């Protein structure tokens, strides 16, 4: 589907040069790396997906390994976004729309817009008219846009699993408006398992695959599913555990944080910054617990706990400090058997003290 313009070594060299510019915080150098490569014959889609996208992936990996700060990660992401914008307006990359119309949007609450931006520009390069709505689009505004513009499909992006309940609402509402939904992003789980569970019409792991699957969706007449509520897709929600956990999340975090010092004495020496980070970690754990309850999927929660252990270790915080926090949460939720079971499974993947 894309024209080969540079060999593998050239693409790797370009990625390395872009990384150096991004790491230095040099927006002008980053833009020059990509635009000069396109002028020299590199296919614009390859520049997006084989150069910019891997560099952005490296940004996330470096942050997770505690080799760059949050501020540096934000700077790097902003530079990559500017590179994409520059490429979109660059002469050799500009293509006239001649196919159909696609809306690309991030789920409400989802700030990670760059993967969706990459898809939007890829679709434009392939001849689609694209409405890119950007980050965290509330469902009412999204549906209003769909009714006003009548796109052929919606590409819905989310990187963080706690946004999946909002994604479910968006998927259902979009289909009710007669618009098929392509889901993408890490939030939808390994192999896109949650996209299927939430009723999306298709899922794709990357922009190239998404472009192909959108063509497949639109090659046949679309028949929207019957109107229904989230409970019809996920009958376990009838037990109200998801609702109870999400509604009481601020109180849960406050109670566990207050009791944690007694269970984890090392916390007595924490400074204000460390205590703030601990509160943020507890809030994230509660968020992922709620999402796992929504989907009735223990793997979602245990994968998050495993990842959190790795992040804590990279930051010099003992991973076993998660164990008392999970125990305290379970003690607060004794009347919610699914929640307690998820916390037990999360506790099992926390490494013991060394």
Secondary structure, DSSP 8 states (H G I E B T S, - for coil): -----S-HHHHHHHHHHHHHHHHTT-HHHHHHHHHHHHHTT--HHHIIIIIIHHHHHHHHHHHHTTSS-HHHHHHHHHHHHHHHHHHHTSGGG-----S-EEEEEE-TT----HHHHHHHHHHHHTT-EEEEEES---HHHHHHHHHHH--SEEEEE-SSGGGHHHHHHHHHHHHHTT-EEEEESGGG-GGGHHHHHTT-SEEESSHHHHHHHHHHHHTS---------HHHH-GGGGG-HHHHHHHTHHHHHHHHHHHHHHHSGGGGG--HHHHHHHHHHHHHHHHHHHHHHHHT-HHHHHHHHHHHHHHHHHTT--TTHHHHHHHHHHHHTTT-HHHHHHHHHHHHTS----
